Amino acid sequence: MDWSPILISIKTASLSIFITFFLGIFAAWAVIRLHSDRLKIICDGILTLPLVLPPTVAGFFLLYLFGVKRPIGQFFIDFFSVKIAFSWGATVLAAVVMSFPLMYRSARGAFEQVDPNLAAAARTLGMSEWEIFWKVLFANAVPGILSGGVLAFARGLGEFGATSMIAGNIAGKTRTLPMAVYSEVAAGNMEAATSYVAVIVVIAFLSIILMNLGALKAGGKKYGD
């Protein structure tokens, strides 16, 4: 079995969750602070859109923007000499875009569950909005945020459709675990495909276990309490 898809997937998922974690948290914070309900609905729809779009459609938009002859892609080539499409960076880009809505929705839901009176009380004590965010809002929303982070990591690890469009299936470069499963099945090598599937299942299962343990520890409760 070629180990490169496993290493590529782990690197891709690790970097993508680092980016998605903070982007999702601050995007959720920014949206809940909007005063206009109409604006909230529009922003929420835009930020959640990759979750409901077919992954290949999301990948099409990424390729349209970051392709070699496309606006953003050409900008990176001209000014940074970096080609995004069909590179390892493209696998990270696809994973970030497709996992971001899960992190954003989880963080927003967790923030909205925090009692607003806590923030109001903090303001009367002279705390800044930044301090309120970290010491009140974030601190009380940790279980939901951790759950969103794990789900986003698992989503990035299993990304296939958008990755195939923007990054391709280049062995040793952009072939992630889902791409490796597809390639091996297409080649009739079911033994190798089964091995890759087993790796994905194990990582996904461990992610769920860690999510539950982290939520229990952060919440300070046990099931049934």
C-alpha positions as CSV (number, residue, x, y, z in Angstrom):
1,M,0.0,0.0,0.0
2,D,1.2,3.5,-0.9
3,W,1.4,5.6,2.3
4,S,1.6,8.9,0.5
5,P,-2.3,9.4,0.4
6,I,-2.4,8.9,4.2
7,L,0.4,11.5,4.8
8,I,-1.1,13.9,2.3
9,S,-4.6,13.6,3.9
10,I,-3.3,14.1,7.4
11,K,-1.3,17.2,6.4
12,T,-4.2,18.6,4.4
13,A,-6.8,18.0,7.2
14,S,-4.4,19.3,9.9
15,L,-3.7,22.6,8.1
16,S,-7.3,23.0,6.9
17,I,-8.7,22.6,10.4
18,F,-6.2,25.1,11.8
19,I,-7.5,27.7,9.2
20,T,-11.1,26.7,9.4
21,F,-11.2,26.7,13.2
22,F,-10.4,30.4,13.6
23,L,-12.2,31.5,10.4
24,G,-15.4,29.7,11.6
25,I,-15.3,31.1,15.1
26,F,-14.7,34.7,14.0
27,A,-17.2,34.5,11.2
28,A,-19.8,33.2,13.6
29,W,-19.0,36.0,16.1
30,A,-19.2,38.6,13.4
31,V,-22.6,37.4,12.1
32,I,-24.3,37.2,15.6
33,R,-23.1,40.8,16.2
34,L,-25.0,42.1,13.2
35,H,-28.0,44.2,14.1
36,S,-30.0,43.6,10.9
37,D,-31.8,40.3,10.7
38,R,-31.9,40.6,6.9
39,L,-28.2,41.0,6.7
40,K,-27.7,38.1,9.1
41,I,-29.8,35.9,6.8
42,I,-27.9,36.9,3.7
43,C,-24.4,36.4,5.4
44,D,-25.5,33.1,6.9
45,G,-26.7,31.9,3.5
46,I,-23.4,32.8,1.8
47,L,-21.3,31.2,4.5
48,T,-23.4,28.0,4.6
49,L,-23.7,27.6,0.9
50,P,-20.8,25.2,0.4
51,L,-22.6,22.8,2.8
52,V,-25.6,22.4,0.6
53,L,-23.9,22.7,-2.8
54,P,-22.8,19.4,-4.5
55,P,-19.0,19.2,-3.8
56,T,-18.2,19.2,-7.6
57,V,-20.1,22.4,-8.0
58,A,-18.1,24.0,-5.2
59,G,-15.0,22.7,-6.9
60,F,-16.1,24.2,-10.2
61,F,-16.3,27.6,-8.5
62,L,-12.9,27.2,-6.9
63,L,-11.4,26.1,-10.3
64,Y,-13.1,29.1,-12.0
65,L,-11.5,31.5,-9.5
66,F,-8.1,29.9,-8.8
67,G,-7.4,28.3,-12.2
68,V,-4.2,29.2,-14.0
69,K,-6.0,31.5,-16.4
70,R,-8.5,32.8,-13.8
71,P,-8.5,36.1,-11.9
72,I,-7.3,35.0,-8.4
73,G,-5.1,32.2,-9.8
74,Q,-3.4,34.5,-12.2
75,F,-2.8,37.0,-9.5
76,F,-1.0,34.5,-7.3
77,I,1.1,33.4,-10.3
78,D,2.0,37.0,-11.3
79,F,2.8,38.4,-7.9
80,F,3.9,35.3,-5.8
81,S,4.9,32.8,-8.5
82,V,2.6,30.3,-6.9
83,K,0.2,28.1,-8.8
84,I,-2.7,27.0,-6.7
85,A,-4.7,24.8,-9.0
86,F,-3.5,21.1,-9.1
87,S,-1.1,21.6,-6.3
88,W,-1.1,20.4,-2.7
89,G,-2.3,23.9,-1.6
90,A,-5.4,23.2,-3.7
91,T,-6.3,20.2,-1.5
92,V,-6.1,22.5,1.5
93,L,-8.2,25.1,-0.2
94,A,-10.9,22.5,-1.1
95,A,-10.9,21.1,2.5
96,V,-11.2,24.6,4.0
97,V,-14.1,25.6,1.8
98,M,-16.0,22.4,2.3
99,S,-15.4,22.1,6.1
100,F,-15.9,25.8,6.9
101,P,-19.7,25.7,7.1
102,L,-19.6,22.9,9.7
103,M,-17.3,24.9,11.9
104,Y,-19.2,28.1,11.4
105,R,-22.6,26.6,12.1
106,S,-21.4,24.8,15.2
107,A,-19.7,27.9,16.5
108,R,-22.7,30.1,15.8
109,G,-25.0,27.7,17.5
110,A,-22.8,27.4,20.5
111,F,-22.5,31.2,20.8
112,E,-26.2,31.7,20.6
113,Q,-26.7,29.3,23.4
114,V,-24.7,31.5,25.8
115,D,-26.9,33.6,28.1
116,P,-26.8,37.2,26.8
117,N,-27.1,38.4,30.3
118,L,-23.6,37.2,31.0
119,A,-22.2,39.5,28.3
120,A,-24.4,42.4,29.6
121,A,-23.0,41.9,33.1
122,A,-19.5,41.8,31.7
123,R,-20.0,45.2,30.0
124,T,-21.2,46.7,33.3
125,L,-17.9,45.6,34.8
126,G,-16.0,47.5,32.1
127,M,-14.8,44.6,30.0
128,S,-14.0,45.3,26.3
129,E,-15.8,43.4,23.6
130,W,-12.7,41.5,22.9
131,E,-12.4,40.4,26.5
132,I,-16.1,39.5,26.5
133,F,-15.6,37.4,23.5
134,W,-12.8,35.3,25.0
135,K,-13.7,35.2,28.7
136,V,-17.5,35.0,28.4
137,L,-18.7,34.0,25.0
138,F,-15.9,31.6,23.9
139,A,-15.4,30.1,27.4
140,N,-19.0,29.1,27.7
141,A,-19.3,27.8,24.1
142,V,-16.2,25.6,24.2
143,P,-18.1,22.2,24.0
144,G,-20.0,23.2,20.9
145,I,-16.9,24.8,19.3
146,L,-14.8,21.6,19.9
147,S,-17.6,19.5,18.4
148,G,-17.6,21.7,15.3
149,G,-13.8,21.5,15.1
150,V,-13.8,17.7,15.1
151,L,-16.6,17.5,12.5
152,A,-14.8,20.0,10.3
153,F,-11.6,18.0,10.6
154,A,-13.4,14.8,9.6
155,R,-15.1,16.6,6.7
156,G,-11.7,17.9,5.5
157,L,-10.2,14.5,5.7
158,G,-13.0,13.0,3.7
159,E,-13.2,15.7,1.0
160,F,-13.4,14.3,-2.5
161,G,-15.6,16.2,-5.0
162,A,-14.1,19.7,-4.7
163,T,-10.6,18.3,-4.4
164,S,-11.0,16.3,-7.6
165,M,-12.0,19.5,-9.4
166,I,-9.4,22.0,-8.1
167,A,-6.5,19.7,-7.1
168,G,-6.9,16.6,-9.4
169,N,-5.6,13.1,-8.6
170,I,-1.9,13.4,-8.8
171,A,0.0,10.5,-7.1
172,G,2.3,11.6,-4.4
173,K,1.1,15.3,-4.7
174,T,-2.7,15.7,-4.5
175,R,-4.0,12.1,-4.1
176,T,-5.7,12.1,-0.7
177,L,-7.3,9.1,0.9
178,P,-10.7,9.5,-0.8
179,M,-9.0,9.9,-4.1
180,A,-6.8,6.9,-3.4
181,V,-9.9,4.8,-2.7
182,Y,-11.5,5.9,-6.0
183,S,-8.3,5.2,-8.0
184,E,-7.8,1.8,-6.5
185,V,-11.4,0.7,-7.1
186,A,-11.2,2.1,-10.7
187,A,-8.1,0.0,-11.2
188,G,-9.7,-3.1,-9.7
189,N,-7.3,-3.2,-6.8
190,M,-9.9,-3.9,-4.1
191,E,-7.4,-5.0,-1.5
192,A,-5.6,-1.6,-1.5
193,A,-8.9,0.2,-1.6
194,T,-10.1,-1.7,1.5
195,S,-6.9,-0.7,3.3
196,Y,-7.5,2.9,2.6
197,V,-11.1,2.7,3.6
198,A,-10.1,1.1,6.9
199,V,-7.7,4.0,7.6
200,I,-10.4,6.5,6.9
201,V,-12.9,4.7,9.1
202,V,-10.5,4.4,12.0
203,I,-9.5,8.1,11.9
204,A,-13.2,9.2,11.6
205,F,-14.2,6.9,14.5
206,L,-11.4,8.2,16.7
207,S,-12.4,11.8,15.8
208,I,-15.9,11.1,17.1
209,I,-14.6,9.6,20.3
210,L,-12.3,12.6,20.9
211,M,-15.2,15.0,20.1
212,N,-17.4,13.3,22.8
213,L,-14.6,13.2,25.3
214,G,-13.6,16.8,24.7
215,A,-17.3,17.9,25.0
216,L,-17.7,16.0,28.3
217,K,-14.5,17.4,29.8
218,A,-15.3,20.9,28.7
219,G,-18.9,20.6,30.0
220,G,-17.9,19.0,33.2
221,K,-20.8,16.5,33.0
222,K,-21.4,12.9,32.3
223,Y,-24.1,11.3,30.3
224,G,-27.2,10.8,32.5
225,D,-26.3,13.5,35.0
